[in-house]
């Protein structure tokens, strides 16, 4: 479904110096980020996507210069169902371009900002705009500022987290959904961010899981309300579980070297932008070793093992 999109038009055909009358500042991943647009509709979408980060506003130290995400809407028609092309700008992976037939977004950490020019068609398809442009350019920008993305789900209890690591289809989203049903907070279903300084912190972006539709490769988005009324956005203590398949559910200890290898082998596209930093984050997460969680044909059998692991996770489970 495509919504009607209001916007303040600019008469410059090159869309220079648009009037960005709508704005909101939110501490996404703990980093103050100012969103500006010429469209009230876009700012409403920003609030739907990142509004839960307001829970951190009272605990954050104001930054001298917030990161900036500018989104300029222009009148235009395009097929919003076509895949978005995402590429890095050579010779380094710092800058990212996301582009469709009628829209383009550029993340430029060197300038501390992302800029997007979005057609009314693309902006009107909220889910598509949110995932293909808004989240991609925002997280692409924040990743440069000590927020390294790791392909993992995360569940949490009282500031402690268990990260679930595995390739797409390994069962991360299913376990996250089951954990939510058992009253456990879900920090993220597929992606977390690791902060290294001044100490290791795991950040998640709670809100939903994507579950595969039976018998198809399609996925449906299932919203998740916070289990305890307040979403878990970060954890200063975490252990890592590598997901595997077997006849019965089991939880077995693995050493640091084995865990580090699991975190650094076959890194999925999108998580490979900063190879050196990825190695550093993997070493930090693997410093104390981790676990191998074997899933049977019934993933519910693994839930008691996860609950036990959450309860027993020490308050200092990642390297300082």
C-alpha positions as CSV (number, residue, x, y, z in Angstrom):
1,X,0.0,0.0,0.0
2,X,1.3,3.4,-1.0
3,X,0.4,6.4,1.3
4,X,-0.1,9.9,0.1
5,X,3.0,12.0,0.8
6,X,3.0,15.7,1.7
7,X,6.2,17.7,1.0
8,X,7.3,21.3,0.6
9,X,8.4,21.5,-3.0
10,X,11.6,23.3,-4.2
11,X,11.6,25.2,-7.5
12,X,15.2,24.3,-8.1
13,X,15.3,21.4,-10.6
14,X,18.6,20.2,-8.9
15,X,16.8,20.2,-5.5
16,X,19.5,22.5,-4.0
17,X,18.9,24.3,-0.7
18,X,15.4,22.7,0.0
19,X,13.4,23.9,2.9
20,X,13.7,21.2,5.6
21,X,11.0,22.4,8.0
22,X,10.4,19.1,9.8
23,X,13.0,17.6,12.1
24,X,13.5,15.3,15.1
25,X,16.7,14.4,17.1
26,X,16.9,10.9,18.5
27,X,19.8,8.9,20.1
28,X,19.9,6.0,17.7
29,X,22.4,3.4,18.9
30,X,23.2,5.9,21.6
31,X,24.4,8.5,19.1
32,X,22.4,11.8,18.8
33,X,21.1,11.9,15.2
34,X,19.1,14.8,13.7
35,X,16.6,13.9,11.0
36,X,15.5,16.7,8.7
37,X,13.1,16.6,5.9
38,X,10.8,18.7,3.7
39,X,8.0,16.2,4.4
40,X,6.0,15.6,7.5
41,X,5.2,12.1,6.3
42,X,9.0,11.2,6.3
43,X,9.4,12.5,9.9
44,X,6.4,10.4,10.9
45,X,8.1,7.4,9.4
46,X,11.4,8.3,11.2
47,X,9.4,8.4,14.4
48,X,7.8,5.0,13.7
49,X,11.2,3.5,12.9
50,X,13.5,5.1,15.6
51,X,11.1,6.6,18.1
52,X,11.8,3.9,20.7
53,X,15.3,5.4,21.1
54,X,13.7,8.2,23.2
55,X,14.0,5.9,26.1
56,X,17.7,6.7,26.2
57,X,17.4,10.5,25.9
58,X,17.6,11.1,29.7
59,X,20.8,9.0,30.0
60,X,22.7,10.5,27.0
61,X,25.3,13.3,27.2
62,X,24.3,15.9,24.5
63,X,26.8,15.9,21.6
64,X,28.3,19.1,20.4
65,X,27.5,18.1,16.8
66,X,24.8,15.5,16.2
67,X,25.0,13.3,13.2
68,X,22.7,14.5,10.4
69,X,20.3,12.6,8.1
70,X,18.6,14.9,5.5
71,X,15.7,13.5,3.4
72,X,14.4,15.5,0.5
73,X,11.2,14.3,-1.1
74,X,10.5,15.2,-4.7
75,X,7.5,14.5,-7.0
76,X,8.3,11.3,-8.9
77,X,7.0,7.9,-10.0
78,X,8.9,4.6,-9.8
79,X,8.4,0.9,-9.1
80,X,9.0,0.6,-5.4
81,X,9.0,-3.2,-5.6
82,X,12.3,-3.3,-7.6
83,X,15.4,-4.2,-5.7
84,X,17.6,-1.3,-4.5
85,X,21.2,-1.2,-5.6
86,X,23.6,-0.6,-2.7
87,X,27.2,0.0,-3.4
88,X,30.4,1.4,-1.8
89,X,32.2,4.3,-3.2
90,X,35.8,3.3,-4.2
91,X,38.5,3.3,-3.0
92,X,37.2,2.7,0.5
93,X,33.9,1.4,2.0
94,X,33.2,4.5,4.1
95,X,30.7,6.1,1.8
96,X,27.6,4.1,0.7
97,X,25.1,4.8,-2.1
98,X,21.6,3.3,-2.2
99,X,19.8,3.9,-5.5
100,X,16.6,3.0,-7.2
101,X,15.2,4.2,-10.6
102,X,13.9,7.4,-9.0
103,X,15.6,7.8,-5.6
104,X,19.1,8.0,-4.3
105,X,20.7,8.2,-0.8
106,X,24.3,8.7,0.1
107,X,25.9,8.1,3.5
108,X,29.0,10.2,4.0
109,X,30.6,9.8,7.4
110,X,33.4,12.2,6.6
111,X,30.8,14.9,6.6
112,X,28.9,13.3,9.5
113,X,25.7,13.1,7.4
114,X,23.5,11.1,5.1
115,X,21.5,12.8,2.3
116,X,18.6,11.2,0.5
117,X,16.5,12.4,-2.5
118,X,13.4,10.3,-2.4
119,X,10.5,10.1,-4.9
120,X,6.9,10.4,-3.6
121,X,6.3,6.8,-4.8
122,X,9.2,5.5,-2.7
123,X,8.4,7.6,0.3
124,X,4.8,6.5,0.2
125,X,5.6,2.8,0.5
126,X,6.6,3.1,4.2
127,X,7.9,-0.4,4.7
128,X,10.1,-0.2,1.6
129,X,11.3,3.3,2.3
130,X,12.1,2.4,5.9
131,X,14.2,-0.7,5.1
132,X,15.8,0.3,1.7
133,X,16.6,3.9,2.4
134,X,16.0,5.1,5.9
135,X,17.6,2.3,7.9
136,X,20.2,1.6,5.3
137,X,21.6,5.1,5.2
138,X,21.2,5.8,8.9
139,X,22.8,2.7,10.2
140,X,25.4,2.9,7.4
141,X,26.3,6.3,8.8
142,X,26.4,5.3,12.4
143,X,28.5,2.2,11.8
144,X,31.4,4.5,11.1
145,X,31.3,5.9,14.7
146,X,32.3,2.9,16.8
147,X,29.1,1.0,16.1
148,X,30.2,-2.1,14.2
149,X,27.5,-4.3,12.7
150,X,27.5,-8.1,13.6
151,X,25.2,-10.6,12.0
152,X,23.4,-11.9,15.1
153,X,20.2,-11.9,17.0
154,X,20.2,-10.8,20.6
155,X,17.9,-11.5,23.6
156,X,18.4,-9.8,26.9
157,X,17.7,-9.9,30.7
158,X,18.6,-7.1,33.1
159,X,21.5,-5.7,31.1
160,X,22.9,-9.1,30.1
161,X,22.6,-10.4,26.5
162,X,22.9,-13.7,24.6
163,X,23.9,-13.2,21.0
164,X,22.7,-15.8,18.5
165,X,25.1,-16.2,15.6
166,X,24.4,-18.1,12.4
167,X,23.9,-17.7,8.7
168,X,20.5,-16.7,7.2
169,X,18.0,-19.5,7.9
170,X,19.9,-20.8,10.9
171,X,17.0,-20.0,13.2
172,X,17.9,-16.6,14.8
173,X,14.5,-14.9,14.1
174,X,12.6,-18.0,15.2
175,X,14.4,-18.2,18.5
176,X,14.0,-14.4,19.0
177,X,10.3,-14.8,18.5
178,X,10.0,-17.7,20.9
179,X,12.0,-15.8,23.5
180,X,9.7,-12.9,23.2
181,X,6.7,-15.2,23.7
182,X,8.4,-16.4,26.9
183,X,8.7,-12.9,28.3
184,X,12.4,-12.3,27.3
185,X,13.3,-9.0,25.8
186,X,14.5,-9.1,22.2
187,X,17.3,-6.6,21.4
188,X,17.5,-7.6,17.7
189,X,16.5,-10.4,15.4
190,X,19.3,-10.3,12.9
191,X,21.8,-7.5,13.6
192,X,23.6,-6.0,16.5
193,X,26.2,-3.3,16.8
194,X,29.4,-3.5,18.9
195,X,30.9,-0.4,20.5
196,X,34.5,-0.9,21.6
197,X,35.3,2.4,23.4
198,X,35.4,3.1,26.3
199,X,34.3,-0.4,26.9
200,X,32.6,-3.2,24.9
201,X,28.8,-2.5,24.6
202,X,26.3,-4.4,22.5
203,X,23.5,-2.3,20.9
204,X,20.3,-3.7,19.4
205,X,17.4,-2.2,17.6
206,X,14.3,-3.9,19.0
207,X,10.8,-3.7,17.5
208,X,10.1,-6.7,15.2
209,X,11.2,-10.0,13.8
210,X,10.9,-11.4,10.2
211,X,9.5,-14.9,10.1
212,X,9.5,-17.1,7.1
213,X,6.1,-17.9,5.6
214,X,5.5,-21.7,5.7
215,X,6.5,-23.3,2.4
216,X,7.9,-20.2,0.8
217,X,11.0,-18.0,0.9
218,X,9.0,-14.9,1.8
219,X,9.1,-13.4,5.2
220,X,6.5,-11.5,7.2
221,X,7.3,-8.8,9.7
222,X,5.9,-9.5,13.2
223,X,6.0,-6.5,15.6
224,X,7.3,-7.2,19.1
225,X,6.2,-5.2,22.1
226,X,8.8,-4.9,24.8
227,X,8.5,-7.8,27.2
228,X,9.0,-5.7,30.3
229,X,7.4,-2.5,29.0
230,X,10.8,-0.9,28.2
231,X,12.8,-2.1,25.2
232,X,16.3,-3.4,25.7
233,X,18.6,-1.3,23.6
234,X,22.0,-2.1,25.0
235,X,23.9,-4.6,27.1
236,X,27.3,-4.3,28.7
237,X,27.6,-8.0,29.3
238,X,27.1,-10.7,26.6
239,X,27.9,-14.2,25.7
240,X,27.7,-15.7,22.1
241,X,25.9,-18.8,21.0
242,X,26.8,-20.3,17.6
243,X,23.7,-22.0,16.1
244,X,23.9,-25.5,14.8
245,X,21.5,-28.3,13.8
246,X,21.2,-31.8,15.3
247,X,18.9,-34.5,16.5
248,X,18.4,-33.0,20.0
249,X,18.7,-29.6,21.6
250,X,21.9,-29.1,23.5
251,X,24.3,-26.4,24.7
252,X,28.0,-27.0,24.7
253,X,31.0,-24.8,25.6
254,X,33.4,-23.7,22.9
255,X,36.7,-22.1,23.3
256,X,37.8,-18.6,22.3
257,X,39.6,-19.7,19.1
258,X,36.6,-21.7,17.8
259,X,34.2,-18.8,18.6
260,X,36.4,-16.3,16.9
261,X,36.6,-18.5,13.8
262,X,32.8,-18.7,13.7
263,X,32.5,-14.9,13.9
264,X,35.0,-14.2,11.2
265,X,34.3,-16.9,8.6
266,X,32.0,-16.3,5.7
267,X,30.9,-12.8,6.8
268,X,27.6,-11.9,5.2
269,X,27.5,-9.0,2.7
270,X,26.8,-5.7,4.4
271,X,28.7,-6.9,7.5
272,X,32.1,-6.9,5.8
273,X,32.6,-3.1,5.3
274,X,35.4,-2.8,7.9
275,X,37.4,-6.1,7.9
276,X,40.0,-4.9,10.4
277,X,37.5,-3.6,12.9
278,X,35.4,-6.8,12.4
279,X,38.4,-8.8,13.5
280,X,38.8,-6.6,16.6
281,X,35.1,-6.9,17.5
282,X,35.2,-10.7,17.0
283,X,38.2,-11.0,19.3
284,X,36.5,-8.9,22.0
285,X,33.3,-11.0,21.9
286,X,35.3,-14.3,21.8
287,X,37.8,-13.4,24.6
288,X,36.0,-15.5,27.2
289,X,34.8,-18.3,24.8
290,X,31.2,-19.0,24.1
291,X,28.6,-21.7,23.4
292,X,27.3,-23.9,20.6
293,X,23.5,-24.2,20.7
294,X,22.3,-27.2,18.7
295,X,18.7,-26.9,17.5
296,X,16.5,-29.9,16.9
297,X,13.5,-30.1,14.6
298,X,11.5,-28.4,17.3
299,X,13.3,-25.0,18.1
300,X,11.1,-24.7,21.2
301,X,13.3,-27.3,22.9
302,X,16.2,-24.8,22.9
303,X,14.3,-22.2,24.9
304,X,15.0,-23.5,28.4
305,X,18.7,-23.6,27.5
306,X,18.6,-20.0,26.5
307,X,16.8,-19.0,29.7
308,X,19.3,-20.8,31.8
309,X,22.2,-19.2,29.9
310,X,20.7,-15.7,30.4
311,X,20.3,-16.3,34.1
312,X,23.9,-17.5,34.5
313,X,25.6,-14.9,32.2
314,X,28.1,-13.0,34.4
315,X,28.0,-9.2,34.6
316,X,31.4,-9.1,32.9
317,X,31.1,-11.5,30.0
318,X,32.9,-9.5,27.3
319,X,36.4,-8.2,27.3
320,X,36.8,-4.6,28.6
